[in-house]
Amino acid sequence: MIARRPRLDRVTQEATTAMDAAELDAGPASAAVLRLIDIGWQTFERHSALLRAAALTATEGGGAGADHEPVTDRLLRLIERGQRAGEFDPNLSPAWLVAATIALGHAAGEEADAGRIPRDEAAAALRTSVLRTLGAGGPAN
């Protein structure tokens, strides 16, 4: 098991504190997912070098489960709530939707970091792609 780094733990705590403050249990699940994505993107913007290094280390070490767990727990609850409410596709596994959402976030960050897509376009594409993956309908606002 890879030892968690204190700086990464602080970034994770910062993100989860912001997610908790965003009241993810309130309002439509699709709107809450967008709040969660926006918080994740803002965290990426502030700490992209650290998060890139952590992602590389996790890939080499076999995964980033522990690093993502505080976020995945919140996302899983949110997706399950959206499925129960009929907002998200109930035929897809919530665990799969969590994994797909995280993968889309990583892809958007990698494309923005590589300069292949402007950061604001990557953020917008992420929002739209996640909603579509969840089966929430049309493009994000």
N, CA, C and O atoms as CSV, one atom per row, in Angstrom:
chain,resi,resn,atom,element,x,y,z
A,1,MET,N,N,0.835,-1.186,0.000
A,1,MET,CA,C,0.000,0.000,0.000
A,1,MET,C,C,0.879,1.248,0.000
A,1,MET,O,O,1.864,1.310,0.737
A,2,ILE,N,N,0.544,2.214,-0.796
A,2,ILE,CA,C,1.302,3.452,-0.900
A,2,ILE,C,C,0.911,4.370,0.253
A,2,ILE,O,O,-0.272,4.567,0.532
A,3,ALA,N,N,1.919,4.925,0.917
A,3,ALA,CA,C,1.644,5.852,2.020
A,3,ALA,C,C,1.012,7.127,1.464
A,3,ALA,O,O,1.461,7.665,0.452
A,4,ARG,N,N,-0.016,7.593,2.129
A,4,ARG,CA,C,-0.676,8.833,1.714
A,4,ARG,C,C,0.203,10.002,2.111
A,4,ARG,O,O,0.758,10.021,3.210
A,5,ARG,N,N,0.330,10.951,1.247
A,5,ARG,CA,C,1.166,12.123,1.502
A,5,ARG,C,C,0.359,13.211,2.194
A,5,ARG,O,O,-0.805,13.436,1.862
A,6,PRO,N,N,0.988,13.893,3.170
A,6,PRO,CA,C,0.261,14.930,3.920
A,6,PRO,C,C,-0.338,16.020,3.034
A,6,PRO,O,O,-1.472,16.437,3.271
A,7,ARG,N,N,0.389,16.493,2.019
A,7,ARG,CA,C,-0.161,17.549,1.150
A,7,ARG,C,C,-1.389,17.052,0.403
A,7,ARG,O,O,-2.378,17.773,0.271
A,8,LEU,N,N,-1.323,15.827,-0.080
A,8,LEU,CA,C,-2.462,15.261,-0.790
A,8,LEU,C,C,-3.648,15.090,0.155
A,8,LEU,O,O,-4.793,15.323,-0.231
A,9,ASP,N,N,-3.374,14.688,1.374
A,9,ASP,CA,C,-4.450,14.580,2.370
A,9,ASP,C,C,-5.099,15.935,2.613
A,9,ASP,O,O,-6.320,16.017,2.753
A,10,ARG,N,N,-4.308,16.992,2.666
A,10,ARG,CA,C,-4.866,18.337,2.876
A,10,ARG,C,C,-5.732,18.754,1.694
A,10,ARG,O,O,-6.790,19.354,1.887
A,11,VAL,N,N,-5.299,18.446,0.479
A,11,VAL,CA,C,-6.084,18.783,-0.711
A,11,VAL,C,C,-7.401,17.998,-0.700
A,11,VAL,O,O,-8.458,18.547,-1.008
A,12,THR,N,N,-7.329,16.717,-0.344
A,12,THR,CA,C,-8.535,15.901,-0.260
A,12,THR,C,C,-9.482,16.478,0.784
A,12,THR,O,O,-10.688,16.565,0.552
A,13,GLN,N,N,-8.941,16.873,1.930
A,13,GLN,CA,C,-9.774,17.464,2.985
A,13,GLN,C,C,-10.406,18.773,2.519
A,13,GLN,O,O,-11.577,19.039,2.792
A,14,GLU,N,N,-9.621,19.590,1.812
A,14,GLU,CA,C,-10.146,20.851,1.273
A,14,GLU,C,C,-11.323,20.583,0.337
A,14,GLU,O,O,-12.355,21.249,0.421
A,15,ALA,N,N,-11.161,19.608,-0.551
A,15,ALA,CA,C,-12.219,19.300,-1.520
A,15,ALA,C,C,-13.458,18.738,-0.829
A,15,ALA,O,O,-14.578,19.141,-1.145
A,16,THR,N,N,-13.270,17.819,0.105
A,16,THR,CA,C,-14.434,17.221,0.752
A,16,THR,C,C,-15.160,18.223,1.651
A,16,THR,O,O,-16.383,18.170,1.778
A,17,THR,N,N,-14.416,19.129,2.270
A,17,THR,CA,C,-15.057,20.180,3.068
A,17,THR,C,C,-15.931,21.054,2.168
A,17,THR,O,O,-17.057,21.398,2.528
A,18,ALA,N,N,-15.404,21.409,0.998
A,18,ALA,CA,C,-16.178,22.216,0.050
A,18,ALA,C,C,-17.400,21.441,-0.451
A,18,ALA,O,O,-18.476,22.015,-0.621
A,19,MET,N,N,-17.232,20.143,-0.686
A,19,MET,CA,C,-18.366,19.332,-1.147
A,19,MET,C,C,-19.445,19.263,-0.076
A,19,MET,O,O,-20.634,19.362,-0.381
A,20,ASP,N,N,-19.039,19.095,1.165
A,20,ASP,CA,C,-20.013,19.048,2.249
A,20,ASP,C,C,-20.734,20.384,2.391
A,20,ASP,O,O,-21.933,20.416,2.671
A,21,ALA,N,N,-20.023,21.471,2.203
A,21,ALA,CA,C,-20.636,22.804,2.283
A,21,ALA,C,C,-21.593,23.045,1.121
A,21,ALA,O,O,-22.484,23.889,1.222
A,22,ALA,N,N,-21.420,22.317,0.021
A,22,ALA,CA,C,-22.259,22.496,-1.168
A,22,ALA,C,C,-23.614,21.808,-1.039
A,22,ALA,O,O,-24.414,21.841,-1.974
A,23,GLU,N,N,-23.878,21.192,0.095
A,23,GLU,CA,C,-25.172,20.566,0.358
A,23,GLU,C,C,-25.588,19.632,-0.784
A,23,GLU,O,O,-26.604,19.852,-1.445
A,24,LEU,N,N,-24.796,18.605,-0.996
A,24,LEU,CA,C,-25.039,17.677,-2.096
A,24,LEU,C,C,-26.328,16.875,-1.932
A,24,LEU,O,O,-26.812,16.274,-2.891
A,25,ASP,N,N,-26.881,16.864,-0.731
A,25,ASP,CA,C,-28.135,16.147,-0.510
A,25,ASP,C,C,-29.360,17.013,-0.798
A,25,ASP,O,O,-30.490,16.532,-0.712
A,26,ALA,N,N,-29.148,18.276,-1.136
A,26,ALA,CA,C,-30.254,19.202,-1.378
A,26,ALA,C,C,-30.491,19.392,-2.875
A,26,ALA,O,O,-29.554,19.395,-3.673
A,27,GLY,N,N,-31.752,19.549,-3.232
A,27,GLY,CA,C,-32.109,19.852,-4.617
A,27,GLY,C,C,-31.974,18.661,-5.532
A,27,GLY,O,O,-31.699,17.548,-5.084
A,28,PRO,N,N,-32.169,18.898,-6.824
A,28,PRO,CA,C,-32.054,17.817,-7.804
A,28,PRO,C,C,-30.644,17.226,-7.803
A,28,PRO,O,O,-29.655,17.943,-7.647
A,29,ALA,N,N,-30.571,15.919,-7.977
A,29,ALA,CA,C,-29.277,15.238,-7.993
A,29,ALA,C,C,-28.398,15.731,-9.139
A,29,ALA,O,O,-27.180,15.824,-8.990
A,30,SER,N,N,-29.005,16.048,-10.279
A,30,SER,CA,C,-28.197,16.522,-11.415
A,30,SER,C,C,-27.526,17.853,-11.092
A,30,SER,O,O,-26.379,18.074,-11.480
A,31,ALA,N,N,-28.218,18.734,-10.394
A,31,ALA,CA,C,-27.615,20.007,-9.997
A,31,ALA,C,C,-26.524,19.776,-8.959
A,31,ALA,O,O,-25.493,20.448,-8.982
A,32,ALA,N,N,-26.744,18.831,-8.052
A,32,ALA,CA,C,-25.733,18.515,-7.038
A,32,ALA,C,C,-24.489,17.903,-7.672
A,32,ALA,O,O,-23.371,18.188,-7.241
A,33,VAL,N,N,-24.673,17.067,-8.688
A,33,VAL,CA,C,-23.519,16.494,-9.397
A,33,VAL,C,C,-22.695,17.615,-10.028
A,33,VAL,O,O,-21.465,17.587,-9.987
A,34,LEU,N,N,-23.369,18.589,-10.605
A,34,LEU,CA,C,-22.630,19.704,-11.205
A,34,LEU,C,C,-21.877,20.504,-10.145
A,34,LEU,O,O,-20.768,20.972,-10.401
A,35,ARG,N,N,-22.462,20.666,-8.965
A,35,ARG,CA,C,-21.740,21.348,-7.885
A,35,ARG,C,C,-20.506,20.549,-7.485
A,35,ARG,O,O,-19.433,21.113,-7.274
A,36,LEU,N,N,-20.665,19.237,-7.383
A,36,LEU,CA,C,-19.531,18.385,-7.026
A,36,LEU,C,C,-18.431,18.470,-8.084
A,36,LEU,O,O,-17.252,18.591,-7.750
A,37,ILE,N,N,-18.814,18.406,-9.350
A,37,ILE,CA,C,-17.836,18.501,-10.439
A,37,ILE,C,C,-17.119,19.846,-10.402
A,37,ILE,O,O,-15.900,19.909,-10.561
A,38,ASP,N,N,-17.863,20.904,-10.195
A,38,ASP,CA,C,-17.253,22.234,-10.148
A,38,ASP,C,C,-16.246,22.342,-9.007
A,38,ASP,O,O,-15.185,22.944,-9.172
A,39,ILE,N,N,-16.567,21.769,-7.866
A,39,ILE,CA,C,-15.634,21.782,-6.741
A,39,ILE,C,C,-14.390,20.969,-7.087
A,39,ILE,O,O,-13.268,21.397,-6.815
A,40,GLY,N,N,-14.589,19.811,-7.679
A,40,GLY,CA,C,-13.444,18.999,-8.097
A,40,GLY,C,C,-12.567,19.728,-9.098
A,40,GLY,O,O,-11.341,19.666,-9.018
A,41,TRP,N,N,-13.196,20.422,-10.043
A,41,TRP,CA,C,-12.434,21.146,-11.056
A,41,TRP,C,C,-11.665,22.313,-10.424
A,41,TRP,O,O,-10.508,22.555,-10.768
A,42,GLN,N,N,-12.301,23.024,-9.514
A,42,GLN,CA,C,-11.620,24.130,-8.833
A,42,GLN,C,C,-10.428,23.610,-8.032
A,42,GLN,O,O,-9.382,24.258,-7.982
A,43,THR,N,N,-10.583,22.455,-7.412
A,43,THR,CA,C,-9.474,21.843,-6.672
A,43,THR,C,C,-8.356,21.484,-7.635
A,43,THR,O,O,-7.184,21.728,-7.346
A,44,PHE,N,N,-8.703,20.909,-8.768
A,44,PHE,CA,C,-7.713,20.581,-9.794
A,44,PHE,C,C,-6.984,21.843,-10.258
A,44,PHE,O,O,-5.761,21.835,-10.399
A,45,GLU,N,N,-7.710,22.904,-10.491
A,45,GLU,CA,C,-7.098,24.154,-10.953
A,45,GLU,C,C,-6.075,24.685,-9.942
A,45,GLU,O,O,-5.013,25.169,-10.331
A,46,ARG,N,N,-6.391,24.594,-8.654
A,46,ARG,CA,C,-5.494,25.111,-7.614
A,46,ARG,C,C,-4.309,24.198,-7.350
A,46,ARG,O,O,-3.256,24.669,-6.919
A,47,HIS,N,N,-4.455,22.906,-7.598
A,47,HIS,CA,C,-3.437,21.940,-7.181
A,47,HIS,C,C,-3.087,20.966,-8.302
A,47,HIS,O,O,-2.811,19.798,-8.026
A,48,SER,N,N,-3.092,21.408,-9.543
A,48,SER,CA,C,-2.940,20.467,-10.658
A,48,SER,C,C,-1.608,19.715,-10.626
A,48,SER,O,O,-1.580,18.523,-10.932
A,49,ALA,N,N,-0.522,20.367,-10.270
A,49,ALA,CA,C,0.776,19.675,-10.258
A,49,ALA,C,C,0.783,18.548,-9.226
A,49,ALA,O,O,1.240,17.442,-9.516
A,50,LEU,N,N,0.285,18.822,-8.041
A,50,LEU,CA,C,0.230,17.802,-6.994
A,50,LEU,C,C,-0.686,16.654,-7.397
A,50,LEU,O,O,-0.348,15.486,-7.204
A,51,LEU,N,N,-1.834,16.983,-7.952
A,51,LEU,CA,C,-2.787,15.948,-8.330
A,51,LEU,C,C,-2.276,15.109,-9.492
A,51,LEU,O,O,-2.532,13.906,-9.537
A,52,ARG,N,N,-1.553,15.723,-10.442
A,52,ARG,CA,C,-0.945,14.956,-11.531
A,52,ARG,C,C,0.075,13.972,-10.978
A,52,ARG,O,O,0.103,12.809,-11.382
A,53,ALA,N,N,0.909,14.430,-10.058
A,53,ALA,CA,C,1.929,13.557,-9.462
A,53,ALA,C,C,1.276,12.415,-8.699
A,53,ALA,O,O,1.738,11.277,-8.774
A,54,ALA,N,N,0.213,12.704,-7.970
A,54,ALA,CA,C,-0.492,11.666,-7.216
A,54,ALA,C,C,-1.123,10.651,-8.159
A,54,ALA,O,O,-1.098,9.451,-7.884
A,55,ALA,N,N,-1.689,11.119,-9.268
A,55,ALA,CA,C,-2.308,10.220,-10.234
A,55,ALA,C,C,-1.258,9.310,-10.864
A,55,ALA,O,O,-1.508,8.122,-11.062
A,56,LEU,N,N,-0.094,9.853,-11.179
A,56,LEU,CA,C,0.984,9.057,-11.751
A,56,LEU,C,C,1.443,8.002,-10.756
A,56,LEU,O,O,1.623,6.841,-11.125
A,57,THR,N,N,1.632,8.382,-9.520
A,57,THR,CA,C,2.046,7.446,-8.480
A,57,THR,C,C,0.999,6.357,-8.293
A,57,THR,O,O,1.343,5.184,-8.147
A,58,ALA,N,N,-0.263,6.731,-8.297
A,58,ALA,CA,C,-1.338,5.760,-8.126
A,58,ALA,C,C,-1.379,4.784,-9.289
A,58,ALA,O,O,-1.584,3.587,-9.088
A,59,THR,N,N,-1.185,5.282,-10.502
A,59,THR,CA,C,-1.173,4.417,-11.678
A,59,THR,C,C,-0.049,3.405,-11.579
A,59,THR,O,O,-0.245,2.221,-11.852
A,60,GLU,N,N,1.117,3.864,-11.193
A,60,GLU,CA,C,2.265,2.974,-11.057
A,60,GLU,C,C,2.073,1.997,-9.906
A,60,GLU,O,O,2.577,0.875,-9.951
A,61,GLY,N,N,1.345,2.418,-8.876
A,61,GLY,CA,C,1.155,1.587,-7.693
A,61,GLY,C,C,-0.114,0.753,-7.725
A,61,GLY,O,O,-0.388,0.014,-6.780
A,62,GLY,N,N,-0.886,0.856,-8.783
A,62,GLY,CA,C,-2.045,-0.002,-8.916
A,62,GLY,C,C,-3.388,0.634,-8.618
A,62,GLY,O,O,-4.386,-0.082,-8.537
A,63,GLY,N,N,-3.457,1.934,-8.452
A,63,GLY,CA,C,-4.764,2.552,-8.275
A,63,GLY,C,C,-4.739,3.673,-7.273
A,63,GLY,O,O,-3.798,3.818,-6.493
A,64,ALA,N,N,-5.798,4.470,-7.309
A,64,ALA,CA,C,-5.892,5.633,-6.437
A,64,ALA,C,C,-7.094,5.529,-5.515
A,64,ALA,O,O,-7.672,6.544,-5.124
A,65,GLY,N,N,-7.474,4.297,-5.163
A,65,GLY,CA,C,-8.673,4.099,-4.373
A,65,GLY,C,C,-8.717,4.915,-3.097
A,65,GLY,O,O,-9.703,5.602,-2.833
A,66,ALA,N,N,-7.655,4.847,-2.300
A,66,ALA,CA,C,-7.654,5.559,-1.020
A,66,ALA,C,C,-7.699,7.064,-1.227
A,66,ALA,O,O,-8.352,7.774,-0.462
A,67,ASP,N,N,-7.019,7.557,-2.245
A,67,ASP,CA,C,-7.017,8.995,-2.514
A,67,ASP,C,C,-8.392,9.488,-2.935
A,67,ASP,O,O,-8.772,10.616,-2.622
A,68,HIS,N,N,-9.135,8.657,-3.639
A,68,HIS,CA,C,-10.444,9.060,-4.138
A,68,HIS,C,C,-11.593,8.734,-3.193
A,68,HIS,O,O,-12.698,9.246,-3.369
A,69,GLU,N,N,-11.352,7.894,-2.200
A,69,GLU,CA,C,-12.447,7.378,-1.383
A,69,GLU,C,C,-13.371,8.445,-0.784
A,69,GLU,O,O,-14.589,8.283,-0.856
A,70,PRO,N,N,-12.847,9.523,-0.200
A,70,PRO,CA,C,-13.772,10.528,0.347
A,70,PRO,C,C,-14.669,11.148,-0.723
A,70,PRO,O,O,-15.810,11.516,-0.441
A,71,VAL,N,N,-14.165,11.263,-1.926
A,71,VAL,CA,C,-14.958,11.820,-3.021
A,71,VAL,C,C,-15.903,10.752,-3.573
A,71,VAL,O,O,-17.077,11.026,-3.825
A,72,THR,N,N,-15.393,9.545,-3.759
A,72,THR,CA,C,-16.237,8.498,-4.341
A,72,THR,C,C,-17.410,8.157,-3.430
A,72,THR,O,O,-18.496,7.845,-3.916
A,73,ASP,N,N,-17.209,8.213,-2.127
A,73,ASP,CA,C,-18.321,7.955,-1.205
A,73,ASP,C,C,-19.443,8.964,-1.425
A,73,ASP,O,O,-20.613,8.588,-1.492
A,74,ARG,N,N,-19.095,10.233,-1.536
A,74,ARG,CA,C,-20.100,11.277,-1.749
A,74,ARG,C,C,-20.757,11.129,-3.116
A,74,ARG,O,O,-21.972,11.276,-3.252
A,75,LEU,N,N,-19.952,10.840,-4.113
A,75,LEU,CA,C,-20.472,10.680,-5.472
A,75,LEU,C,C,-21.391,9.466,-5.560
A,75,LEU,O,O,-22.438,9.535,-6.204
A,76,LEU,N,N,-21.023,8.372,-4.933
A,76,LEU,CA,C,-21.858,7.173,-4.951
A,76,LEU,C,C,-23.226,7.453,-4.327
A,76,LEU,O,O,-24.253,7.084,-4.896
A,77,ARG,N,N,-23.244,8.095,-3.180
A,77,ARG,CA,C,-24.521,8.428,-2.535
A,77,ARG,C,C,-25.364,9.329,-3.436
A,77,ARG,O,O,-26.582,9.170,-3.521
A,78,LEU,N,N,-24.712,10.263,-4.099
A,78,LEU,CA,C,-25.414,11.199,-4.970
A,78,LEU,C,C,-25.995,10.486,-6.190
A,78,LEU,O,O,-27.132,10.750,-6.583
A,79,ILE,N,N,-25.234,9.601,-6.777
A,79,ILE,CA,C,-25.714,8.849,-7.944
A,79,ILE,C,C,-26.869,7.942,-7.542
A,79,ILE,O,O,-27.869,7.864,-8.256
A,80,GLU,N,N,-26.746,7.265,-6.424
A,80,GLU,CA,C,-27.844,6.404,-5.964
A,80,GLU,C,C,-29.107,7.223,-5.709
A,80,GLU,O,O,-30.212,6.785,-6.031
A,81,ARG,N,N,-28.943,8.400,-5.137
A,81,ARG,CA,C,-30.099,9.286,-4.914
A,81,ARG,C,C,-30.736,9.685,-6.243
A,81,ARG,O,O,-31.960,9.682,-6.373
A,82,GLY,N,N,-29.906,10.028,-7.228
A,82,GLY,CA,C,-30.411,10.401,-8.542
A,82,GLY,C,C,-31.115,9.251,-9.241
A,82,GLY,O,O,-32.103,9.462,-9.946
A,83,GLN,N,N,-30.614,8.036,-9.051
A,83,GLN,CA,C,-31.290,6.883,-9.644
A,83,GLN,C,C,-32.633,6.630,-8.972
A,83,GLN,O,O,-33.621,6.350,-9.651
A,84,ARG,N,N,-32.679,6.726,-7.646
A,84,ARG,CA,C,-33.946,6.529,-6.928
A,84,ARG,C,C,-34.985,7.574,-7.342
A,84,ARG,O,O,-36.177,7.279,-7.429
A,85,ALA,N,N,-34.519,8.788,-7.595
A,85,ALA,CA,C,-35.427,9.873,-7.974
A,85,ALA,C,C,-35.814,9.837,-9.450
A,85,ALA,O,O,-36.657,10.620,-9.889
A,86,GLY,N,N,-35.208,8.941,-10.211
A,86,GLY,CA,C,-35.506,8.856,-11.636
A,86,GLY,C,C,-34.760,9.868,-12.483
A,86,GLY,O,O,-35.076,10.037,-13.661
A,87,GLU,N,N,-33.774,10.545,-11.908
A,87,GLU,CA,C,-32.989,11.532,-12.664
A,87,GLU,C,C,-31.873,10.886,-13.478
A,87,GLU,O,O,-31.513,11.375,-14.549
A,88,PHE,N,N,-31.326,9.781,-12.962
A,88,PHE,CA,C,-30.202,9.106,-13.613
A,88,PHE,C,C,-30.636,7.708,-14.049
A,88,PHE,O,O,-31.565,7.127,-13.489
A,89,ASP,N,N,-29.956,7.192,-15.042
A,89,ASP,CA,C,-30.248,5.867,-15.589
A,89,ASP,C,C,-30.152,4.810,-14.484
A,89,ASP,O,O,-29.083,4.620,-13.905
A,90,PRO,N,N,-31.259,4.123,-14.188
A,90,PRO,CA,C,-31.233,3.121,-13.131
A,90,PRO,C,C,-30.655,1.781,-13.570
A,90,PRO,O,O,-30.447,0.891,-12.746
A,91,ASN,N,N,-30.395,1.636,-14.868
A,91,ASN,CA,C,-29.914,0.366,-15.403
A,91,ASN,C,C,-28.399,0.227,-15.359
A,91,ASN,O,O,-27.865,-0.840,-15.664
A,92,LEU,N,N,-27.709,1.287,-14.985
A,92,LEU,CA,C,-26.254,1.229,-14.893
A,92,LEU,C,C,-25.843,1.148,-13.430
A,92,LEU,O,O,-26.442,1.791,-12.568
A,93,SER,N,N,-24.829,0.360,-13.164
A,93,SER,CA,C,-24.340,0.197,-11.804
A,93,SER,C,C,-23.834,1.532,-11.252
A,93,SER,O,O,-23.077,2.231,-11.925
A,94,PRO,N,N,-24.244,1.886,-10.039
A,94,PRO,CA,C,-23.718,3.115,-9.437
A,94,PRO,C,C,-22.186,3.107,-9.344
A,94,PRO,O,O,-21.545,4.139,-9.542
A,95,ALA,N,N,-21.610,1.951,-9.045
A,95,ALA,CA,C,-20.145,1.867,-8.959
A,95,ALA,C,C,-19.510,2.179,-10.313
A,95,ALA,O,O,-18.486,2.859,-10.387
A,96,TRP,N,N,-20.132,1.672,-11.387
A,96,TRP,CA,C,-19.626,1.969,-12.725
A,96,TRP,C,C,-19.731,3.465,-13.021
A,96,TRP,O,O,-18.802,4.056,-13.572
A,97,LEU,N,N,-20.835,4.064,-12.663
A,97,LEU,CA,C,-21.020,5.495,-12.921
A,97,LEU,C,C,-20.029,6.342,-12.135
A,97,LEU,O,O,-19.565,7.368,-12.632
A,98,VAL,N,N,-19.699,5.929,-10.920
A,98,VAL,CA,C,-18.664,6.624,-10.150
A,98,VAL,C,C,-17.326,6.526,-10.877
A,98,VAL,O,O,-16.638,7.530,-11.064
A,99,ALA,N,N,-16.965,5.312,-11.285
A,99,ALA,CA,C,-15.685,5.113,-11.978
A,99,ALA,C,C,-15.631,5.914,-13.276
A,99,ALA,O,O,-14.608,6.521,-13.592
A,100,ALA,N,N,-16.723,5.914,-14.021
A,100,ALA,CA,C,-16.769,6.651,-15.287
A,100,ALA,C,C,-16.655,8.154,-15.050
A,100,ALA,O,O,-15.971,8.851,-15.799
A,101,THR,N,N,-17.320,8.654,-14.017
A,101,THR,CA,C,-17.265,10.078,-13.695
A,101,THR,C,C,-15.838,10.490,-13.335
A,101,THR,O,O,-15.352,11.522,-13.797
A,102,ILE,N,N,-15.176,9.690,-12.520
A,102,ILE,CA,C,-13.797,9.999,-12.131
A,102,ILE,C,C,-12.876,9.933,-13.339
A,102,ILE,O,O,-11.992,10.776,-13.496
A,103,ALA,N,N,-13.079,8.933,-14.195
A,103,ALA,CA,C,-12.252,8.817,-15.398
A,103,ALA,C,C,-12.444,10.029,-16.317
A,103,ALA,O,O,-11.479,10.527,-16.897
A,104,LEU,N,N,-13.679,10.496,-16.448
A,104,LEU,CA,C,-13.931,11.688,-17.256
A,104,LEU,C,C,-13.232,12.907,-16.662
A,104,LEU,O,O,-12.687,13.732,-17.397
A,105,GLY,N,N,-13.245,13.023,-15.340
A,105,GLY,CA,C,-12.549,14.130,-14.685
A,105,GLY,C,C,-11.056,14.093,-14.965
A,105,GLY,O,O,-10.443,15.119,-15.260
A,106,HIS,N,N,-10.478,12.906,-14.870
A,106,HIS,CA,C,-9.047,12.775,-15.165
A,106,HIS,C,C,-8.756,13.120,-16.625
A,106,HIS,O,O,-7.779,13.807,-16.924
A,107,ALA,N,N,-9.604,12.642,-17.526
A,107,ALA,CA,C,-9.400,12.915,-18.952
A,107,ALA,C,C,-9.466,14.415,-19.231
A,107,ALA,O,O,-8.640,14.949,-19.972
A,108,ALA,N,N,-10.444,15.090,-18.641
A,108,ALA,CA,C,-10.565,16.538,-18.845
A,108,ALA,C,C,-9.329,17.258,-18.319
A,108,ALA,O,O,-8.806,18.156,-18.978
A,109,GLY,N,N,-8.864,16.871,-17.145
A,109,GLY,CA,C,-7.667,17.487,-16.579
A,109,GLY,C,C,-6.431,17.238,-17.422
A,109,GLY,O,O,-5.623,18.144,-17.626
A,110,GLU,N,N,-6.276,16.022,-17.912
A,110,GLU,CA,C,-5.120,15.694,-18.751
A,110,GLU,C,C,-5.135,16.483,-20.058
A,110,GLU,O,O,-4.099,16.982,-20.496
A,111,GLU,N,N,-6.293,16.595,-20.673
A,111,GLU,CA,C,-6.396,17.341,-21.929
A,111,GLU,C,C,-6.092,18.822,-21.707
A,111,GLU,O,O,-5.411,19.451,-22.517
A,112,ALA,N,N,-6.600,19.371,-20.608
A,112,ALA,CA,C,-6.327,20.785,-20.303
A,112,ALA,C,C,-4.851,20.991,-19.992
A,112,ALA,O,O,-4.244,21.944,-20.479
A,113,ASP,N,N,-4.270,20.111,-19.186
A,113,ASP,CA,C,-2.852,20.236,-18.833
A,113,ASP,C,C,-1.944,20.118,-20.053
A,113,ASP,O,O,-0.912,20.784,-20.139
A,114,ALA,N,N,-2.336,19.271,-20.987
A,114,ALA,CA,C,-1.520,19.073,-22.188
A,114,ALA,C,C,-1.699,20.203,-23.190
A,114,ALA,O,O,-0.973,20.273,-24.182
A,115,GLY,N,N,-2.655,21.084,-22.944
A,115,GLY,CA,C,-2.887,22.203,-23.854
A,115,GLY,C,C,-3.675,21.828,-25.094
A,115,GLY,O,O,-3.736,22.607,-26.046
A,116,ARG,N,N,-4.282,20.644,-25.099
A,116,ARG,CA,C,-5.061,20.226,-26.269
A,116,ARG,C,C,-6.449,20.829,-26.279
A,116,ARG,O,O,-7.116,20.852,-27.313
A,117,ILE,N,N,-6.889,21.322,-25.120
A,117,ILE,CA,C,-8.191,21.959,-25.014
A,117,ILE,C,C,-8.079,23.035,-23.932
A,117,ILE,O,O,-7.483,22.788,-22.883
A,118,PRO,N,N,-8.631,24.204,-24.164
A,118,PRO,CA,C,-8.582,25.238,-23.121
A,118,PRO,C,C,-9.292,24.757,-21.850
A,118,PRO,O,O,-10.242,23.977,-21.913
A,119,ARG,N,N,-8.818,25.231,-20.711
A,119,ARG,CA,C,-9.350,24.780,-19.417
A,119,ARG,C,C,-10.859,25.007,-19.296
A,119,ARG,O,O,-11.574,24.143,-18.787
A,120,ASP,N,N,-11.347,26.154,-19.755
A,120,ASP,CA,C,-12.787,26.406,-19.625
A,120,ASP,C,C,-13.595,25.453,-20.501
A,120,ASP,O,O,-14.689,25.039,-20.118
A,121,GLU,N,N,-13.066,25.100,-21.677
A,121,GLU,CA,C,-13.752,24.139,-22.539
A,121,GLU,C,C,-13.701,22.741,-21.942
A,121,GLU,O,O,-14.667,21.984,-22.047
A,122,ALA,N,N,-12.590,22.398,-21.323
A,122,ALA,CA,C,-12.478,21.090,-20.674
A,122,ALA,C,C,-13.490,20.977,-19.534
A,122,ALA,O,O,-14.134,19.940,-19.370
A,123,ALA,N,N,-13.628,22.039,-18.755
A,123,ALA,CA,C,-14.588,22.030,-17.648
A,123,ALA,C,C,-16.012,21.894,-18.168
A,123,ALA,O,O,-16.806,21.142,-17.604
A,124,ALA,N,N,-16.342,22.607,-19.231
A,124,ALA,CA,C,-17.690,22.523,-19.811
A,124,ALA,C,C,-17.943,21.131,-20.398
A,124,ALA,O,O,-19.026,20.570,-20.228
A,125,ALA,N,N,-16.952,20.582,-21.082
A,125,ALA,CA,C,-17.092,19.243,-21.659
A,125,ALA,C,C,-17.268,18.204,-20.551
A,125,ALA,O,O,-18.038,17.256,-20.701
A,126,LEU,N,N,-16.562,18.384,-19.450
A,126,LEU,CA,C,-16.692,17.465,-18.324
A,126,LEU,C,C,-18.117,17.492,-17.776
A,126,LEU,O,O,-18.714,16.439,-17.553
A,127,ARG,N,N,-18.656,18.669,-17.561
A,127,ARG,CA,C,-20.017,18.802,-17.024
A,127,ARG,C,C,-21.028,18.102,-17.939
A,127,ARG,O,O,-21.857,17.319,-17.474
A,128,THR,N,N,-20.953,18.389,-19.230
A,128,THR,CA,C,-21.890,17.793,-20.188
A,128,THR,C,C,-21.702,16.284,-20.267
A,128,THR,O,O,-22.680,15.537,-20.266
A,129,SER,N,N,-20.461,15.834,-20.334
A,129,SER,CA,C,-20.178,14.398,-20.468
A,129,SER,C,C,-20.648,13.607,-19.258
A,129,SER,O,O,-21.192,12.512,-19.403
A,130,VAL,N,N,-20.444,14.152,-18.070
A,130,VAL,CA,C,-20.886,13.442,-16.862
A,130,VAL,C,C,-22.406,13.332,-16.846
A,130,VAL,O,O,-22.943,12.255,-16.585
A,131,LEU,N,N,-23.100,14.420,-17.118
A,131,LEU,CA,C,-24.565,14.343,-17.127
A,131,LEU,C,C,-25.058,13.319,-18.155
A,131,LEU,O,O,-25.987,12.561,-17.877
A,132,ARG,N,N,-24.451,13.296,-19.315
A,132,ARG,CA,C,-24.862,12.336,-20.337
A,132,ARG,C,C,-24.539,10.903,-19.901
A,132,ARG,O,O,-25.337,9.992,-20.122
A,133,THR,N,N,-23.382,10.707,-19.291
A,133,THR,CA,C,-23.007,9.379,-18.806
A,133,THR,C,C,-23.991,8.888,-17.752
A,133,THR,O,O,-24.348,7.710,-17.726
A,134,LEU,N,N,-24.422,9.790,-16.892
A,134,LEU,CA,C,-25.381,9.429,-15.851
A,134,LEU,C,C,-26.789,9.216,-16.406
A,134,LEU,O,O,-27.660,8.691,-15.713
A,135,GLY,N,N,-27.007,9.621,-17.646
A,135,GLY,CA,C,-28.329,9.499,-18.246
A,135,GLY,C,C,-29.260,10.619,-17.819
A,135,GLY,O,O,-30.478,10.446,-17.766
A,136,ALA,N,N,-28.665,11.785,-17.511
A,136,ALA,CA,C,-29.448,12.906,-17.006
A,136,ALA,C,C,-30.015,13.777,-18.107
A,136,ALA,O,O,-30.730,14.734,-17.810
A,137,GLY,N,N,-29.731,13.494,-19.339
A,137,GLY,CA,C,-30.325,14.292,-20.407
A,137,GLY,C,C,-29.330,15.161,-21.134
A,137,GLY,O,O,-28.163,14.802,-21.284
A,138,GLY,N,N,-29.794,16.290,-21.576
A,138,GLY,CA,C,-29.054,17.188,-22.463
A,138,GLY,C,C,-27.865,17.854,-21.838
A,138,GLY,O,O,-27.470,17.537,-20.715
A,139,PRO,N,N,-27.288,18.793,-22.584
A,139,PRO,CA,C,-26.073,19.463,-22.147
A,139,PRO,C,C,-26.272,20.284,-20.887
A,139,PRO,O,O,-27.368,20.760,-20.592
A,140,ALA,N,N,-25.171,20.435,-20.149
A,140,ALA,CA,C,-25.181,21.250,-18.929
A,140,ALA,C,C,-25.249,22.721,-19.290
A,140,ALA,O,O,-24.856,23.129,-20.383
A,141,ASN,N,N,-25.754,23.509,-18.355
A,141,ASN,CA,C,-25.790,24.965,-18.546
A,141,ASN,C,C,-24.430,25.550,-18.351
A,141,ASN,O,O,-24.257,26.763,-18.471
